[in-house]
Structure formats: C-alpha cells, structure tokens
Amino acid sequence: MIKLRHALLASGVAAGVLFAGAAPSHAQEAGASTSVNSAARAAVGWDWYTKNKIVNVDLAVDDTKADGHRAYARLVTKTRGGTVVRYSKRWVTGGAGDGNHYNNLQASDSRGIAAATIEVCIDDAGADTCELAGWKYNEIG
C-alpha cells in the first residue's frame, strides 16, 4: 500500500461524504487501480477504519490520450445490503498528459461499507465509457 500511495502522490477522486481526516493506528489498508480504453487511468488507496467508514482516501486520475474527451474517476462503494454508491466525479481538466490527485479524504455510510473500489471514465458521446476495478472487501466488522 505504501508503494500505491507514493505512486498516487507522484501521478497526477471521490466524494459523496468525503472529508479530510487522519488514519487510526488500527486501520487496514486497501486499494485498487484500473484504466479505460488506453485513454485514462486511476488509482485509489484507503484505510478501513470501521465497518461504516473509510479514511485516508488517496485518489489519482490521469488523462492519457489526446482524444478531446475529458477523463474522471470516483470512489465507488457497496453497502452491506448490496447497494452500489457512486461518489462525486473528480475531473481531469487539462487534457492528455494531465492528472489530478486528491488525498487525505474519508467516506462513510451508516448502512455499512462492505466493499470499495475505483471507477475511471471518459466523457465521450452519449453514455460515458467507464471501467470499474475489482471490489476490495472490508474485513472489519
């Protein structure tokens, strides 16, 4: 996870209920990464804090193709009841070769967070083209 966090800091997104915060000493680390059509890539790392809360969310998204389409990424969680929650889009606005990084965030859900991952998308004609990374499951609670 340390390598993922360093990679996120070196490269260039998540909300719903995302806030700045510090990691507790008992947190369990997790992370995911993915890309879509060689046009964008994204990575996220976080610490499971409780069965309802993720802290230290570090999210990066890069636009990797000069195609005229904007890229974005977002944190995606799944509640204990199976409901998928897509958090706010975090955009890359500078075009190909640009990226954005968001760190030290949190996400919480009173219904519980059973799993989390990242989604990266290209805002192209019609429905956006997206790729969802594999789910990482919460082992707390």
Secondary structure, DSSP 8 states (H G I E B T S, - for coil): -HHHHHHHHH-----SS-------TT-EEEEEEEEETTTEEEEEEEEEEETTEEEEEEEEEEE---SS-EEEEEEEEEETTS-EEE---EEE-S-TT-EEEEEEEEEE-TT-EEEEEEEEEEE-SSS-EEEE---EE----
